[in-house]
Amino acid sequence: MTDLSAGEAAAPGALARLLRRKMALFGLAIIVLVVAGAVFAPWIAPFDPNDQMFDGLTLEGAPMPPGGQFLMGTDLLGRDLFSRLLYGAQTSLIIGVVANGLALVIGTLVGITAGFFRGWIGGVLMRFTDLMMAFPALLLAICLAAIFQPSLWIVALVIALVNWVQTARVIYTETSSLATRDFIAAERTLGASTSRILFRHILPHLLPTIIVWGTLGISTTVLLEATLSFLGIGVQPPTASWGNIIFENQTWFQTAPWLVFIPGAAIILLALAFNLVGDALRDVLDPTQRGRD
């Protein structure tokens, strides 16, 4: 049985073990709920997220509290908070998937190249990776975001450029170990090309690690996007983002706390959900854990 067919055979078993974990199911339920809310936001949202309604403020000009036609209240401009949260979920998920996917691609390419070829190529790539890891991710992201004009896609690119280093380090370590295995030496002896060894034998062994890091990385990406938006250098208003919802309404923290607590809770729950699923996937896809469920 080839590596690929073995992986295909193990997939149903891995899925079954994943579904037996209650915390993983809890995380999956939250993810499905958020994804459904983001996808169907145009049909679920009771109002346009940018519509500043005349009756969305009290007579004193304060945000409306939750209740009545405004399920979660309104913000400082009289916009429906529930509608903005739904559209903000689109922003968080788009950036999470795009930025994390790009970071995975960069990190995997760097890690595989450095781990397989080693020598001066691996040395240069990993020293550059170490250099990038020396900078605090948030500080580097702030610097990059300040250089470029903030937008949804620029924020995704900035986050990808600071998040690929951890993936590269992990993939490098595993690739270095795999490259010294006997079956790789046998393939080289038989005259197998570099591309065949990489894509047919090494990459399938790395897929579980890539999947786990891809899942865990989304939570980090969501938190970093929310942080940048909260600091005012992320996704710019009027585009709804959970981070900039908190940023816009932070002055109302004492008199209208729901404007901070609700989007803050959404950020924490989504990050927790991806962490729970990622941790479960790490245990399920680790061969040393089989039989312990």
C-alpha positions in Angstrom: 0.0 0.0 0.0 1.4 3.4 -1.0 1.7 6.3 1.4 -1.3 8.1 -0.2 -3.6 5.0 0.0 -2.5 4.5 3.6 -3.5 8.0 4.4 -6.8 7.6 2.6 -7.5 4.4 4.6 -6.7 6.1 7.9 -8.9 9.2 7.2 -12.2 7.6 8.2 -10.7 6.3 11.4 -9.3 9.7 12.3 -12.6 11.3 11.7 -14.4 8.8 13.9 -11.9 9.4 16.7 -12.3 13.2 16.3 -16.1 12.9 16.6 -15.7 11.0 19.8 -14.1 14.0 21.5 -16.7 16.2 23.2 -14.5 19.3 23.3 -13.7 19.0 19.6 -17.4 18.7 18.8 -18.1 21.8 20.9 -15.4 23.6 18.9 -16.8 22.3 15.6 -20.3 23.5 16.6 -19.1 27.0 17.3 -17.1 27.1 14.0 -20.1 25.9 12.0 -22.4 28.4 13.7 -20.0 31.3 12.9 -19.4 30.2 9.3 -23.2 29.8 8.8 -23.8 33.3 10.3 -21.1 34.8 8.0 -22.3 33.0 4.8 -25.9 33.8 5.4 -25.4 37.3 6.8 -27.2 39.0 4.0 -30.4 37.0 4.8 -30.0 36.7 8.6 -29.0 40.3 9.4 -32.1 42.4 10.2 -30.5 45.6 9.0 -27.7 46.9 6.8 -24.5 46.8 8.9 -23.7 50.4 7.9 -27.2 51.8 8.2 -27.2 54.6 10.8 -30.8 54.5 12.0 -32.6 57.5 13.5 -34.3 55.3 16.1 -31.0 53.5 16.9 -30.1 56.1 19.5 -31.8 57.2 22.7 -33.0 60.8 23.0 -29.7 61.6 24.7 -27.8 60.2 21.7 -26.6 57.1 23.5 -26.6 53.6 22.0 -29.7 51.5 22.4 -29.4 48.6 24.9 -30.2 45.0 23.7 -33.8 44.2 23.3 -36.8 44.9 21.0 -35.9 45.3 17.4 -32.2 45.5 18.2 -31.3 42.1 19.5 -27.9 43.1 20.7 -28.4 46.8 20.9 -26.9 49.5 18.7 -23.5 51.2 18.5 -22.5 54.8 19.0 -23.7 55.7 15.4 -27.1 53.9 15.8 -26.1 50.8 13.8 -27.5 47.4 14.7 -24.7 45.5 16.6 -26.1 42.1 15.6 -25.9 42.9 11.9 -22.4 44.2 12.3 -21.3 41.1 14.2 -22.6 38.9 11.4 -20.7 40.9 8.7 -17.7 41.1 11.0 -17.6 37.3 11.1 -17.1 37.4 7.3 -14.1 39.7 7.7 -12.6 37.5 10.5 -13.1 34.3 8.6 -11.8 35.7 5.2 -8.7 37.0 6.9 -8.3 33.9 8.9 -8.5 31.6 5.9 -6.5 33.7 3.5 -3.8 34.9 5.8 -3.3 31.5 7.5 -3.4 29.7 4.1 -0.8 32.0 2.7 1.3 31.6 5.9 1.1 27.8 5.6 2.2 27.9 2.0 5.2 30.1 2.7 6.2 28.2 5.9 5.8 24.8 4.2 7.9 25.8 1.2 10.6 27.3 3.3 10.6 24.4 5.7 10.6 21.6 3.1 13.3 23.3 1.0 15.6 23.9 4.0 15.0 20.4 5.5 15.4 18.5 2.3 18.4 20.2 0.7 20.1 21.3 3.9 23.6 22.6 3.4 24.0 26.3 2.7 20.5 26.6 1.3 19.0 25.2 4.5 21.3 27.4 6.6 20.4 30.6 4.9 16.6 29.9 5.0 16.6 28.9 8.6 18.8 31.8 9.7 16.3 34.1 8.0 13.5 32.3 9.8 15.3 32.7 13.1 15.7 36.4 12.3 12.0 36.8 11.7 11.1 34.9 14.9 13.3 37.3 16.8 10.9 40.2 16.1 7.7 40.2 18.2 4.9 39.3 15.8 2.5 42.1 16.9 5.2 44.7 16.7 6.3 43.5 13.2 2.6 43.4 12.1 2.1 47.0 13.4 5.2 48.2 11.4 4.1 46.5 8.2 0.5 47.7 8.6 1.7 51.3 9.1 3.8 51.1 5.9 0.9 49.9 3.7 -2.6 51.3 3.3 -4.7 49.2 5.6 -7.4 47.2 3.9 -8.9 43.7 4.2 -6.4 42.1 1.8 -3.4 44.1 3.0 -4.2 43.0 6.6 -4.3 39.4 5.5 -1.0 39.8 3.7 0.6 41.5 6.7 -0.6 38.7 9.1 0.7 36.0 6.7 4.1 37.7 6.5 4.5 37.4 10.3 2.9 34.0 10.9 4.7 31.7 8.6 7.9 31.3 10.7 6.4 28.8 13.3 5.2 26.6 10.5 8.5 26.8 8.7 10.4 25.7 11.8 8.1 22.7 12.5 8.1 21.6 8.8 11.9 22.0 8.7 12.4 19.7 11.7 10.1 17.0 10.3 11.5 17.2 6.8 15.1 16.9 8.1 14.1 13.7 10.0 12.3 12.2 7.0 15.1 13.0 4.5 17.5 10.7 6.5 15.1 7.7 6.5 16.0 4.5 4.7 13.1 4.6 2.3 14.2 8.0 1.0 17.7 6.7 0.6 16.3 3.8 -1.3 14.3 6.1 -3.6 17.5 8.1 -4.4 19.4 4.9 -5.1 16.7 3.8 -7.6 17.0 7.2 -9.3 13.8 8.8 -8.2 13.6 12.5 -9.1 13.6 15.2 -6.4 10.0 16.2 -7.2 8.9 12.6 -6.9 10.6 12.2 -3.5 9.2 15.5 -2.2 5.6 15.1 -3.5 5.1 11.4 -3.3 7.0 10.5 -0.1 7.7 13.5 2.1 4.7 15.7 1.6 2.1 13.0 2.5 3.9 12.4 5.8 3.8 16.2 6.5 0.0 16.6 5.8 -1.1 15.8 9.3 1.2 18.4 10.7 0.1 20.9 8.0 -3.5 20.3 8.8 -3.0 20.7 12.6 -1.0 23.9 12.2 -3.5 25.2 9.7 -6.3 24.8 12.2 -4.4 26.2 15.2 -3.1 29.1 13.1 -6.6 30.4 12.3 -7.2 31.2 15.9 -3.9 33.1 16.1 -4.8 34.9 12.9 -8.3 35.9 14.2 -6.8 37.3 17.4 -4.0 39.2 15.5 -6.6 40.7 13.1 -8.8 41.8 16.0 -5.7 43.3 17.7 -4.7 45.3 14.7 -8.3 46.5 14.0 -8.6 47.5 17.7 -5.4 49.5 17.4 -6.9 51.3 14.3 -4.4 49.9 11.8 -6.4 46.8 10.7 -9.5 46.6 8.6 -10.8 50.2 8.3 -14.4 51.3 9.0 -17.1 51.2 7.7 -16.2 47.6 6.9 -17.3 45.6 10.0 -14.7 43.7 11.9 -14.9 42.4 15.4 -11.8 44.2 16.3 -12.8 47.6 15.0 -16.3 47.3 16.5 -14.5 47.3 19.9 -12.2 50.1 18.8 -15.1 52.3 17.7 -17.1 51.8 20.8 -14.4 51.6 23.5 -15.4 55.1 24.8 -18.8 53.7 25.7 -17.4 50.8 27.8 -18.9 51.9 31.1 -22.3 53.1 29.9 -22.8 50.6 27.1 -20.6 47.5 28.0 -22.3 45.2 25.5 -20.6 47.0 22.7 -17.3 45.6 24.0 -18.3 42.4 25.7 -20.3 40.9 22.9 -17.7 41.2 20.1 -14.9 40.4 22.6 -16.8 37.2 23.5 -17.2 36.3 19.8 -13.4 36.7 19.3 -12.6 34.5 22.3 -15.1 31.8 21.4 -14.0 31.6 17.8 -10.3 31.4 18.8 -11.1 28.8 21.5 -13.1 26.7 19.0 -10.2 26.5 16.5 -7.8 25.7 19.3 -10.0 22.9 20.6 -10.3 21.4 17.1 -6.6 21.8 16.4 -5.6 20.1 19.7 -8.0 17.3 18.9 -6.6 16.9 15.4 -3.1 16.8 16.7 -3.9 13.9 19.0 -6.0 12.1 16.4 -3.5 12.4 13.6 -0.5 11.5 15.8 0.2 7.8 15.3 1.6 7.5 18.8 -1.8 8.4 20.2 -3.8 5.7 18.4 -5.4 3.2 20.6 -5.5 5.7 23.6 -8.9 7.3 22.8 
